[in-house]
């Protein structure tokens, strides 16, 4: 389908997997609309929320084209309207567990408190001074190394 601005957008085939747009004979399609739950739209809303959060994190799988899944009323509404279905393996790419892990990875990438800082500018030993006794500050006798056990 061509956009008035010259951008080519793919049309979704809703009889195929909504995420990968492929038909894999070995893997049946899952459809939240076939669920026995009373809140049939819950599966679609979860999927839409996860997709949007993955997009915000910048780590949505390459196979998934979000613009194809939104016909103007939002991703969840489009999925519900078209009784979208997907492969279990495709859903596994964007499930809540993977979303949490992606969020943790992104948090690790961000600096916690800005730049690193040094707590003390004083060095324990500087090159400019020769080693001396810390009690009498004399350097004419041999020094001994002392440690505490504690």
C-alpha positions in Angstrom: 0.0 0.0 0.0 1.4 3.4 -0.9 1.2 6.4 1.3 0.4 9.9 -0.2 3.9 10.9 0.9 5.5 8.1 -1.1 6.2 5.8 1.8 5.5 2.2 1.1 3.8 0.5 4.0 3.1 -3.2 4.2 -0.5 -4.5 4.6 -1.1 -7.0 7.3 -2.5 -10.4 6.3 -4.5 -11.2 9.4 -4.9 -14.9 8.5 -1.1 -15.2 9.0 0.9 -14.5 12.2 0.4 -10.8 13.0 4.0 -10.5 14.2 6.1 -12.3 11.6 3.6 -12.5 8.7 4.5 -16.1 8.0 2.7 -19.4 7.9 4.7 -22.1 9.6 3.0 -25.4 9.2 4.7 -27.0 12.2 3.6 -24.3 14.6 -0.1 -23.5 15.0 -1.3 -19.9 15.5 -2.5 -18.8 18.9 -5.6 -16.5 19.1 -6.5 -14.7 22.3 -10.0 -14.3 20.9 -10.4 -18.1 21.2 -9.6 -17.8 25.0 -12.1 -19.1 27.5 -11.5 -16.0 29.6 -14.2 -13.4 30.1 -11.9 -10.5 29.3 -11.0 -11.6 25.8 -9.1 -8.4 25.0 -6.6 -8.9 27.8 -4.2 -10.9 25.6 -4.3 -8.3 22.9 -3.8 -5.5 25.4 -0.8 -7.2 27.0 0.7 -7.8 23.6 0.1 -4.2 22.5 1.6 -2.8 25.8 4.7 -5.0 25.5 5.2 -4.0 21.8 5.0 -0.3 22.7 7.4 -0.7 25.7 9.9 -2.6 23.5 9.7 0.2 21.0 10.3 2.8 23.7 13.4 0.8 24.8 14.6 0.7 21.3 14.9 -3.1 21.2 11.9 -4.3 19.3 12.7 -7.5 17.2 13.4 -6.7 13.6 10.7 -9.1 12.4 8.0 -6.9 13.9 6.7 -3.8 12.1 4.7 -1.7 14.5 3.2 0.6 11.9 1.6 -2.4 10.3 -0.2 -3.3 13.5 -1.8 0.1 14.0 -4.7 1.1 11.8 -5.2 4.4 13.6 -7.0 3.4 16.8 -4.0 2.0 18.6 -2.3 -1.4 18.4 -4.6 -3.1 20.9 -7.7 -2.0 19.1 -6.3 -3.1 15.7 -5.4 -6.5 17.1 -8.8 -7.0 18.7 -10.7 -5.8 15.6 -8.8 -8.2 13.3 -8.8 -11.2 15.7 -5.0 -11.2 15.4 -3.2 -14.5 16.0 0.5 -15.3 16.4 2.9 -18.1 16.8 3.9 -19.1 20.3 7.6 -18.6 19.3 6.9 -15.1 18.0 5.0 -14.2 21.2 8.0 -15.4 23.1 10.1 -12.7 21.5 8.0 -10.0 23.1 6.5 -11.6 26.2 6.6 -9.9 29.6 9.6 -11.8 30.8 11.7 -10.7 27.9 10.4 -7.1 28.4 11.6 -7.1 32.0 15.0 -8.4 31.0 15.3 -5.8 28.3 14.4 -3.1 30.8 17.1 -4.3 33.2 19.7 -4.3 30.4 18.8 -0.7 29.5 19.0 0.4 33.1 22.5 -1.0 33.4 23.5 1.0 30.3 22.4 4.3 31.9 24.8 6.0 34.3 23.4 6.0 37.9 24.5 9.3 39.2 26.3 11.0 36.4 30.0 11.1 36.3 32.3 9.1 38.6 33.9 11.1 41.3 36.8 10.5 43.7 36.0 10.5 47.4 39.4 11.8 48.4 42.0 13.7 46.4 44.8 12.9 48.9 47.0 10.1 47.8 48.3 7.6 50.4 51.8 7.9 49.1 53.2 10.5 46.7 56.3 10.5 44.5 57.5 13.8 45.9 58.1 12.6 49.4 60.3 9.8 50.6 58.9 7.2 52.9 59.0 8.1 56.6 57.8 6.9 59.9 54.2 8.0 60.5 54.8 8.4 64.2 58.0 10.5 64.4 58.3 11.4 60.7 61.9 10.3 60.7 63.4 8.6 57.6 66.9 7.9 58.9 66.2 4.4 60.3 64.8 1.3 58.5 61.0 1.3 58.3 58.7 -1.7 59.2 55.4 -2.5 57.6 52.6 -2.8 60.1 49.1 -4.2 59.6 46.1 -4.8 61.9 44.0 -7.9 62.1 40.5 -6.9 62.4 
